[in-house]
Amino acid sequence: MRVPARRGALARAIADARLRPAAERRLLLADGVHELEETLRLGPEDAGLMVEAAPGAVPVVSAGRRVMGWQVDGKGWWHAQVPSFGRFSQLYVNGTRRLRPYLPRKGYFVQDRRLPADPKTGNQCIGYCAGDVDPSWKGFRETEFCSFHYWTMSRLSPIAADAGNRVVTTGYPFFKSQDNYPFGNSTCYRVDNVRDALGEPGDWYLERSGELIYVPMSGERPETTEVVAAVLTNAVVLADATNVTFRGIAFAHAGWNLTGGGFHCVQAANRMPAAIEAERSRGIRLVDCTVAHTGGWAVSFGDGVSDSSVVRCHLADLGGGGVKIGNGQQHGCREELVAHGCAVEDCLIEDGGRVDPAGCGVWIGNAHHNRVAHNTIRRMYYTGVSSGWRWALGPNPTHHNVIEWNHIHDIGQHVLADMGGIYTLGAQPGTVERYNHIHDVDCKVDGNGVYFDSGSAFITVSNNVVHDVSNAAWFMARISASNVVENNVFAYARRNQICLPMRVEESSPSAFRRNIVVWEDSALVGAWTSGKEAVFADNLAWCLSGLEEKLPDGFSHVDPGLADPAARDFSFRSGSEAVR
């Protein structure tokens, strides 16, 4: 059945397909924009549904609304009435994300002190420096305070302000864990959606009346410019669905709004919604698709999803991250809720974290037997691939995940801290990281290549090339043990090549063997404590500027014979000592 590019036509075609046998539920989408009237909700009645691009077509399934009827004022600003859209927080002009006005325009404000909870509300307070915040701003209650912590960001709504004492009270409960999520004492923040800052080309603002104001870029004209507001949170939601395939489709303009006084996720922005969400479903497949211009994540395979995949897809310009697999429950995750058998393969995942910078390229929570392979993940503000959601040794529903042949680079970008190219949590028997190329991980502090965080155990890391990261090429946190790290190249980490804080004594050390380590102006090992964190054997360590530190047992200071490490060519020269 061919589906024309008209608003609501796709939903009607799906309803018609339900009346047919499963083998005949094939929809061919015509070229053009298929604007959704509401989120597509698919369930058991849609078993066998295939939604594909018609031959030669590039259909776009849009969760947004095109803005029409612009009026231009004397300053050249555009105005349109869009009250029927409701509230929205993302806008796209000619396929490019535009931002609401924010302050400061460069860099960040800095909180000048740590404050207790507001005595009346028990909510979080922010202390600001003189001249940074003005509670008399028009629409002050509609602003959003974005506070950057070590590895996450909170987005908070102000509910009151004391200009005399320079205090803003937010609508979010007080952060009891101030060590992990500091407020004050030089915490950076930015204020979004500042009406009084409107005026830079590309700025836009939505008045409470439903009037949209846009400050055009040079050369933009209302009659030739496509402006799309992200209206629906999800494009597609699948629940108890079986064998549903999307092929050759572009999904765009799923949005996200701040509600309830604030949003904060302990890590990885995993509570943000996705453009395409599935729960308790099997055989969900996205093949040769694009998911772009989102307020949250691109794809979520949540509770109970199995045997599902994202293959040869382009996930770009994401408010959160790329693909979520599993859930973020820290305790009591029932087996029937554990996602398994999912795959993310041959995808390009790029430019994520545009609303919440903590989104990952791929996040695996409580999930097992999944494969993340042959992907390029780049230009994220946080971790490339994250696996696991337990911060201690012991039983873990996350295990037997394979992360291989991925190219992960240019992540961190000095926005967040404490991240890795590949990051793990908890004991994960059978989990393997192999044949990955990780480089240019840059953040405020602790940008690592391979990162074993708390509880990481029984993981094998082999045949990876990791270089040019801001902290350590291999980092193992204190409560981590019993891992195997072998046959890797670790090079040019800017602080230490290896970082090993003290091990929990009742756990077994990790094995670090037959690796090549190359550095020049940094150190081989950092945070060295008892010497029992790892067992080293048959490793080649080569310092290009001359060795000044004593090597641990298990390392030989031998030129491994790499072709041109300074040019980041880590192949072997003829007669390489490393080969022998």
C-alpha positions in Angstrom: 0.0 0.0 0.0 1.4 3.4 -1.0 1.1 6.2 1.6 1.0 9.8 0.3 2.9 12.6 2.2 -0.1 14.1 3.9 -0.7 14.9 7.5 -2.2 11.9 9.3 -2.1 9.6 6.3 0.5 7.3 7.8 -1.6 6.7 10.9 -4.7 5.9 8.8 -2.7 3.5 6.6 -1.5 1.7 9.7 -5.1 1.4 10.9 -6.1 -0.1 7.5 -3.1 -2.5 7.6 -4.4 -4.0 10.8 -7.4 -5.4 8.9 -5.1 -7.4 6.7 -3.1 -10.6 7.3 0.3 -10.0 8.9 2.1 -11.1 5.7 0.3 -8.2 3.8 1.1 -5.4 6.1 3.6 -3.5 4.0 3.4 0.3 3.6 5.4 2.2 1.0 5.9 5.9 2.0 5.9 8.4 -0.9 8.6 11.1 -1.1 8.0 14.2 1.1 7.1 15.0 4.7 4.7 12.8 6.5 3.6 15.0 9.3 2.1 13.2 12.3 -1.1 14.4 14.0 -0.2 12.4 17.1 2.4 9.8 18.1 2.2 6.5 16.2 1.3 3.8 18.8 2.0 0.2 17.7 1.1 -2.9 19.6 0.4 -6.6 19.1 -2.2 -5.9 16.5 0.6 -4.6 14.2 2.6 -7.8 14.1 4.5 -8.1 10.8 4.1 -4.4 9.9 6.7 -3.1 7.4 7.0 0.6 6.8 9.4 1.3 3.9 10.4 4.1 1.6 8.9 3.8 -1.8 11.5 3.1 -4.6 13.5 6.3 -5.1 11.7 8.2 -2.3 13.2 9.8 0.8 10.2 10.1 3.2 10.4 12.1 6.4 8.1 11.2 9.3 7.9 14.4 11.2 6.8 14.8 14.8 6.8 18.6 14.3 4.6 21.3 12.8 5.6 23.7 10.1 5.2 27.3 11.1 3.4 29.4 8.6 1.9 32.9 8.4 4.8 35.0 9.4 4.6 38.7 9.8 7.8 40.9 9.7 8.2 43.8 12.1 10.2 47.0 11.7 13.4 45.4 13.1 13.1 42.5 10.6 12.0 40.0 13.3 9.4 37.4 12.3 6.2 36.8 14.2 3.7 33.9 13.9 0.7 32.8 16.0 1.1 29.1 17.0 -1.2 28.6 20.1 -2.5 25.3 18.7 1.1 23.8 18.9 1.1 24.0 22.7 4.5 24.5 24.4 7.7 23.4 22.5 11.4 23.9 23.2 13.1 22.9 20.0 12.9 24.8 16.6 14.5 23.9 13.3 15.1 26.4 10.5 16.0 24.9 7.1 17.0 21.7 8.8 19.3 23.4 11.4 18.6 23.5 15.1 18.1 27.1 16.4 18.4 28.0 20.1 16.4 30.0 22.4 18.2 33.1 23.7 20.7 32.3 26.5 23.2 33.9 28.8 26.1 34.3 28.8 26.7 34.1 25.1 30.2 32.9 25.6 31.4 30.6 28.4 29.4 30.1 31.6 28.3 32.0 34.7 29.8 30.7 37.9 27.9 30.1 41.2 29.6 32.0 43.9 28.7 29.9 47.0 27.0 26.7 48.2 23.6 27.2 49.7 21.4 25.0 51.8 17.9 23.9 50.8 15.3 26.6 50.7 13.7 26.6 54.2 10.1 26.9 52.8 10.2 24.5 49.9 13.2 22.2 50.6 14.3 22.9 47.0 17.6 23.6 45.4 19.0 27.1 45.6 21.5 28.8 43.3 23.7 31.7 44.4 24.7 34.0 41.6 27.3 36.7 41.2 26.3 40.3 40.9 25.3 41.3 37.4 24.8 37.7 36.1 21.1 37.2 36.8 18.3 39.7 36.9 15.0 38.4 38.5 13.2 41.3 36.8 13.8 39.8 33.4 10.6 39.5 31.4 9.3 35.9 31.7 11.8 35.1 34.4 9.8 32.0 35.6 10.1 30.6 32.0 13.9 30.7 32.1 15.9 27.4 32.6 19.0 27.2 34.7 21.4 24.6 33.3 23.9 23.7 36.0 26.9 21.6 34.8 28.2 19.1 37.3 31.1 16.6 36.8 29.4 14.1 34.5 25.8 15.4 34.2 23.8 18.6 33.9 20.6 19.6 35.7 18.0 21.8 34.0 16.0 23.7 36.6 13.1 26.2 36.6 13.2 29.2 38.9 10.2 29.7 41.2 11.5 32.6 43.3 14.4 35.0 43.6 16.0 37.2 46.2 17.8 39.9 44.3 19.2 41.4 47.5 21.0 38.2 48.5 21.5 37.0 44.9 19.7 33.7 45.4 17.4 31.9 43.0 15.1 29.2 44.4 14.4 26.4 41.8 11.4 24.1 41.6 13.6 21.0 42.1 14.4 19.2 45.4 17.6 19.9 47.2 20.6 17.8 45.9 21.6 15.8 49.0 24.6 14.4 47.2 26.5 17.7 46.8 29.8 15.9 46.4 28.7 14.2 43.2 26.4 17.0 42.0 27.8 20.2 43.4 25.9 23.5 43.6 28.1 26.5 44.4 31.8 26.9 44.9 32.6 27.6 41.2 29.9 25.4 39.6 29.3 26.5 36.1 25.8 27.2 34.7 24.0 28.9 31.8 20.5 30.4 31.7 18.4 29.4 28.7 15.2 31.0 27.3 16.0 34.5 28.4 13.4 36.8 26.8 15.5 39.9 27.5 18.4 38.4 25.6 16.5 37.9 22.4 18.1 39.6 19.5 21.0 37.6 18.1 20.5 36.1 14.6 19.0 32.6 14.9 17.3 33.4 18.3 13.7 32.5 18.9 11.2 32.8 21.7 7.8 31.4 22.4 5.5 33.8 24.3 3.0 32.3 26.7 0.3 33.7 24.4 1.4 31.4 21.6 3.3 34.1 19.7 6.5 32.8 18.2 9.3 35.3 17.5 12.2 34.5 15.3 15.3 36.7 14.6 16.3 35.6 11.1 19.8 34.8 9.9 21.2 36.8 7.1 19.5 36.0 3.8 16.5 34.1 5.3 13.1 35.1 4.0 9.8 33.9 5.3 8.5 32.8 2.0 11.5 30.5 1.2 12.4 29.3 4.8 11.1 26.1 6.3 10.6 26.5 10.1 9.5 23.4 12.1 8.5 23.3 15.8 9.1 20.1 17.6 5.6 19.4 19.0 5.3 15.6 19.8 7.6 14.0 22.3 7.7 10.7 20.4 7.3 9.8 16.8 6.7 6.1 17.4 5.9 4.2 20.6 5.8 0.3 20.5 4.4 -1.7 23.3 4.0 -5.5 23.2 4.7 -5.3 19.5 6.3 -8.1 17.4 8.3 -8.0 14.1 7.8 -4.4 13.1 10.3 -3.0 10.6 11.1 0.5 9.4 13.3 0.7 6.4 14.7 3.8 4.6 12.6 6.2 6.7 13.8 9.6 8.1 12.3 10.4 11.5 12.6 14.0 12.7 11.5 16.7 15.1 10.6 14.7 18.2 10.7 17.2 21.1 11.3 17.5 24.8 10.1 20.1 27.3 11.2 20.8 30.9 8.3 20.0 33.3 7.8 19.7 37.0 10.2 22.3 38.1 13.4 20.6 36.9 15.1 17.6 35.4 18.2 15.8 36.6 19.5 12.3 35.9 22.2 10.7 37.9 24.2 9.8 34.8 23.9 9.4 31.0 20.6 11.3 30.6 19.0 7.9 30.4 15.6 9.1 31.7 15.1 11.3 28.7 12.5 10.1 26.1 13.4 8.9 22.6 11.9 9.6 19.2 11.3 5.9 18.8 10.6 3.9 22.0 9.9 0.2 22.4 8.9 -1.8 25.5 8.1 -5.5 26.0 8.5 -5.9 22.2 10.4 -8.4 20.0 11.8 -8.1 16.5 11.8 -4.3 16.2 14.1 -3.2 13.4 15.3 0.1 12.0 17.3 -0.4 8.8 18.8 2.3 6.6 16.9 5.0 8.6 17.7 8.4 9.9 16.7 9.8 13.2 17.6 13.5 13.6 16.6 16.8 15.2 15.4 15.3 18.5 14.8 16.8 21.9 15.8 13.5 23.6 17.3 10.3 22.4 16.9 8.8 19.0 15.9 5.2 19.9 15.1 3.4 23.1 14.8 -0.4 23.5 13.4 -0.4 27.0 12.0 -2.9 29.4 11.6 -6.4 28.0 12.7 -5.6 24.4 14.6 -8.5 22.7 16.0 -9.5 19.3 15.7 -5.9 18.0 18.2 -3.9 16.0 19.3 -0.5 14.6 21.3 -1.2 11.4 23.0 1.2 8.9 21.2 4.2 10.5 22.3 7.8 10.8 21.4 9.3 14.2 22.3 13.0 14.3 21.6 16.3 16.0 20.3 14.6 19.1 19.0 16.3 22.2 20.1 13.3 24.3 22.0 10.3 23.0 21.8 7.7 20.2 20.4 4.3 21.3 19.3 3.2 24.8 19.1 -0.5 25.6 17.6 -1.6 28.9 16.5 0.3 31.9 18.0 2.4 34.6 16.7 0.6 37.6 19.3 0.3 40.3 17.6 -2.4 42.4 15.1 -5.2 41.9 15.2 -5.4 38.1 13.0 -8.4 37.2 14.4 -10.8 34.5 11.3 -10.3 32.3 12.2 -6.6 32.2 15.8 -7.1 31.1 16.4 -6.2 27.5 18.5 -8.7 25.6 19.6 -9.8 22.1 19.6 -6.2 20.7 22.1 -4.8 18.2 23.4 -1.4 17.0 25.5 -2.0 13.9 27.0 0.0 11.1 25.6 3.3 12.3 26.8 6.8 12.3 25.9 8.5 15.6 27.0 12.1 15.9 26.3 15.5 17.4 24.4 14.4 20.5 23.7 16.0 23.8 22.3 19.2 22.4 19.7 19.5 25.1 21.2 17.3 27.8 25.0 16.9 27.2 25.2 13.6 29.2 23.6 11.5 26.4 25.8 8.7 25.2 26.3 7.3 21.7 25.0 3.9 22.9 23.8 3.3 26.5 23.3 -0.3 27.8 21.6 -0.3 31.2 20.3 -3.5 32.7 20.6 -5.7 29.5 22.6 -8.7 28.3 23.7 -10.4 25.1 23.7 -7.2 23.0 26.1 -6.2 20.3 27.4 -2.7 19.4 29.6 -3.1 16.3 31.0 -1.2 13.3 29.6 2.1 14.4 31.2 5.6 14.2 30.3 7.6 17.3 31.6 11.2 17.3 31.0 14.7 18.6 29.2 13.8 21.8 29.7 15.6 25.0 29.8 12.5 27.1 30.7 8.8 26.8 30.8 6.9 23.5 29.4 3.5 24.6 28.3 2.9 28.2 27.5 -0.6 29.5 26.2 -1.5 33.0 24.1 0.2 35.7 25.5 -1.2 39.0 28.2 0.5 41.1 29.4 -2.5 43.0 30.7 -6.1 42.6 28.1 -8.8 42.7 25.2 -10.2 40.5 24.4 -8.0 37.6 21.7 -8.3 34.9 24.2 -6.7 32.5 26.5 -9.3 31.0 27.7 -10.9 27.7 27.6 -7.7 25.7 30.0 -7.3 22.8 31.4 -3.9 21.8 33.6 -4.3 18.8 35.0 -2.6 15.7 33.7 0.9 16.7 35.4 4.2 15.9 34.8 6.5 18.8 36.3 9.9 18.7 36.0 13.7 19.4 33.8 13.2 22.5 33.7 15.2 25.7 34.7 18.4 24.0 35.5 20.0 27.3 31.8 20.2 28.4 31.5 17.4 31.0 34.0 15.3 33.0 34.6 11.7 34.2 33.8 9.8 31.0 35.2 7.2 28.6 35.3 6.2 25.1 33.9 2.9 26.4 32.6 3.1 30.0 31.5 0.1 32.2 29.8 -0.3 35.6 29.4 -3.5 37.6 30.5 -7.1 37.1 29.8 -8.2 33.5 30.8 -11.8 32.8 31.2 -12.4 29.1 31.3 -8.8 28.1 34.0 -8.0 25.5 35.5 -4.8 24.1 37.6 -5.5 21.1 38.9 -4.0 17.9 37.7 -0.5 18.8 39.6 2.7 17.8 39.2 5.4 20.5 40.8 8.8 20.4 40.4 12.5 21.2 38.4 12.2 24.4 38.7 15.7 25.8 36.8 16.9 28.9 37.2 19.1 31.9 38.8 16.3 34.0 39.1 12.5 33.7 38.6 11.9 30.0 39.5 8.2 29.6 39.8 5.8 26.7 38.8 2.4 28.3 37.1 3.2 31.6 36.3 0.5 34.2 34.2 2.4 36.8 33.0 1.0 40.1 32.3 -2.7 40.2 33.6 -3.4 36.6 34.7 -7.0 36.6 35.1 -10.1 34.4 35.4 -7.9 31.3 37.8 -8.6 28.5 39.4 -5.7 26.6 41.5 -6.8 23.6 43.0 -5.6 20.3 41.9 -2.0 20.7 43.8 1.2 19.8 43.3 4.0 22.2 45.2 7.3 22.0 45.1 11.1 22.7 42.8 11.2 25.6 42.9 13.9 28.3 43.4 11.6 31.3 44.2 7.8 31.0 44.1 5.4 28.1 43.0 2.7 30.6 41.4 3.7 33.9 40.2 1.3 36.5 38.2 2.6 39.5 38.7 1.4 43.1 35.9 -1.2 43.2 36.8 -3.0 40.0 38.7 -6.3 39.5 39.1 -9.5 37.7 39.3 -8.0 34.2 41.6 -9.0 31.3 43.3 -6.3 29.3 45.5 -7.7 26.5 46.9 -7.0 23.0 46.0 -3.3 23.0 47.8 -0.2 21.9 47.5 2.6 24.5 49.2 5.8 23.5 49.6 9.5 24.1 47.2 9.9 27.0 48.0 13.4 28.3 48.1 12.6 32.1 48.8 8.9 32.6 48.6 5.9 30.2 47.3 3.7 33.0 45.4 4.8 36.2 44.8 2.3 39.0 43.4 3.5 42.3 43.5 1.1 45.3 41.7 -2.2 44.8 39.2 -3.7 47.1 41.2 -6.4 48.9 38.7 -9.2 48.7 38.6 -9.0 44.9 41.1 -10.4 42.4 43.5 -8.2 40.5 43.0 -7.6 36.8 45.4 -8.9 34.2 47.3 -6.5 32.0 49.4 -8.4 29.4 50.9 -8.2 26.0 50.0 -4.5 25.5 51.9 -1.8 23.8 52.1 1.5 25.7 53.6 4.6 24.1 53.9 8.1 25.6 56.1 11.1 25.5 55.4 13.9 28.0 53.2 12.2 30.6 53.5 9.2 32.9 53.1 5.5 32.5 51.1 4.8 35.7 49.1 7.3 37.8 47.4 6.8 41.2 49.7 3.9 41.9 49.0 2.5 45.4 49.5 -1.0 46.6 50.8 -2.5 43.3 48.1 -5.2 43.7 45.5 -3.7 41.4 46.7 -5.6 38.3 49.1 -8.4 37.3 51.4 -7.2 34.5 53.1 -9.5 32.0 54.9 -9.2 28.7 54.0 -5.5 28.0 56.1 -3.2 25.9 56.4 0.4 27.2 58.1 3.0 25.1 58.6 6.6 26.2 59.7 8.7 23.2 61.2 11.4 25.3 63.3 9.1 27.3 62.3 7.0 30.3 62.6 8.7 33.7 60.3 6.5 35.9 60.9 3.0 37.2 58.7 0.5 35.3 56.6 -2.0 37.2 57.4 -5.6 36.8 55.9 -7.0 33.6 57.0 -4.0 31.4 60.0 -3.8 29.1 61.2 -0.5 27.8 61.5 -1.6 24.2 60.8 0.2 21.0 57.8 -1.7 19.7 58.6 -0.8 16.1 55.4 1.1 15.2 55.3 2.7 11.8 54.9 6.3 12.7 53.3 6.8 16.2 53.8 10.6 16.1 51.5 10.6 13.1 49.2 8.1 14.9 50.1 5.3 12.5 50.2 2.3 14.9 50.8 -0.4 12.3 54.1 -2.3 12.6 57.3 -1.8 10.8 59.1 -4.7 9.2 60.9 -6.5 12.0 58.9 -5.0 14.7 59.8 -6.2 18.2 56.1 -6.2 19.2 55.3 -8.9 16.6 57.9 -11.1 18.1 
